[in-house]
């Protein structure tokens, strides 16, 4: 069932934000992560409105606008298996990397937490 997978992706992303909020108590950089609500099922009227406001297919779910020594910021697309990235997501991630961002896909809140921790230490070499 597609809804269950989306719900699980939602739960993983929600868990990650809770982790980030806790880590922000000791390192404020964690608190700057924000979601980019491009995905999900919507009423057609809402979808039309959001598209007019700049909704773009393929944009990752989360962005941490904190630069480090190697990158301008970190984009994360949250997935759970067996969900796969779309062609648009792969193209966007590739371009973001070309433009100096760290960008990739994480399959759990814990994996994303590790990537963020390593990114903030300057230890990520390519992206999740």
C-alpha positions in Angstrom: 0.0 0.0 0.0 1.5 3.3 -1.1 0.0 5.3 1.8 1.8 3.1 4.4 5.2 3.7 2.8 4.5 7.5 2.7 3.4 7.4 6.3 6.7 5.6 7.2 8.8 8.1 5.3 6.9 10.8 7.3 7.6 9.0 10.6 11.4 8.7 9.7 11.5 12.4 8.7 9.6 13.4 11.9 12.0 11.3 14.0 15.0 13.0 12.3 13.6 16.5 13.1 13.2 15.5 16.7 16.8 14.3 16.7 17.9 17.6 15.2 15.9 19.6 17.7 17.6 17.7 20.6 21.1 18.2 19.1 20.4 21.9 18.5 20.4 22.3 22.3 24.2 21.8 22.3 25.0 22.8 18.7 22.6 25.4 17.2 23.5 24.5 13.6 21.3 21.4 13.9 18.3 23.6 14.4 18.5 25.2 11.0 17.3 22.2 9.1 13.9 22.6 7.4 11.6 20.6 5.2 10.7 21.4 1.7 7.2 20.0 1.3 7.2 19.2 -2.4 5.8 15.6 -2.1 2.6 14.0 -1.0 -0.9 13.7 -2.2 -2.9 16.9 -2.3 -6.2 18.2 -3.4 -5.9 19.5 -7.0 -6.6 23.1 -5.9 -3.8 23.0 -3.3 -1.4 21.4 -5.8 -2.2 24.2 -8.4 -1.6 26.9 -5.8 1.7 25.3 -4.6 3.0 24.9 -8.1 2.2 28.6 -8.8 4.2 29.4 -5.6 7.3 27.5 -6.8 6.8 23.9 -6.0 9.3 22.0 -8.1 9.4 18.2 -8.7 12.6 16.5 -7.7 13.7 18.8 -4.9 14.9 16.9 -1.8 12.8 16.8 1.4 15.2 18.6 3.7 17.8 21.3 3.6 20.4 22.3 6.2 21.6 25.8 5.0 24.8 25.6 7.0 28.0 25.8 5.0 31.1 23.8 5.9 34.7 23.8 4.4 33.6 21.8 1.4 29.9 22.6 0.7 27.3 25.4 0.6 24.7 23.3 2.5 23.2 19.8 2.8 20.1 18.5 1.0 18.6 15.2 2.1 15.9 13.1 0.3 14.2 10.8 2.8 13.2 7.4 1.5 12.4 4.0 3.0 13.0 0.8 1.2 11.7 -0.3 -1.3 10.9 3.2 -2.4 13.3 4.6 -4.9 14.2 8.1 -6.1 12.5 9.4 -9.1 14.4 10.4 -12.3 13.7 14.1 -11.4 15.2 13.6 -7.9 18.3 11.9 -9.3 18.8 14.8 -11.7 18.3 17.4 -9.0 20.7 15.7 -6.6 23.3 15.5 -9.4 23.0 19.2 -10.2 23.0 20.2 -6.5 26.3 18.3 -6.1 27.7 20.0 -9.3 26.8 23.4 -7.8 28.7 22.8 -4.5 26.0 21.3 -2.3 26.2 18.0 -0.4 23.1 16.1 -1.5 21.8 12.6 -1.4 19.3 10.0 -0.1 18.9 8.6 3.4 16.8 5.6 4.3 16.3 6.2 8.0 16.4 8.9 10.6 19.5 7.3 12.1 21.3 7.3 8.8 20.4 11.0 8.2 21.6 11.8 11.7 25.0 10.3 11.0 25.2 12.2 7.7 24.4 15.5 9.4 26.8 14.9 12.2 29.6 14.0 9.8 28.6 17.0 7.5 28.8 19.4 10.4 32.3 18.0 11.3 33.4 18.5 7.7 33.8 14.7 7.3 31.3 14.0 4.5 33.0 13.6 1.1 30.1 13.4 -1.4 26.7 13.0 0.2 24.5 10.4 1.7 
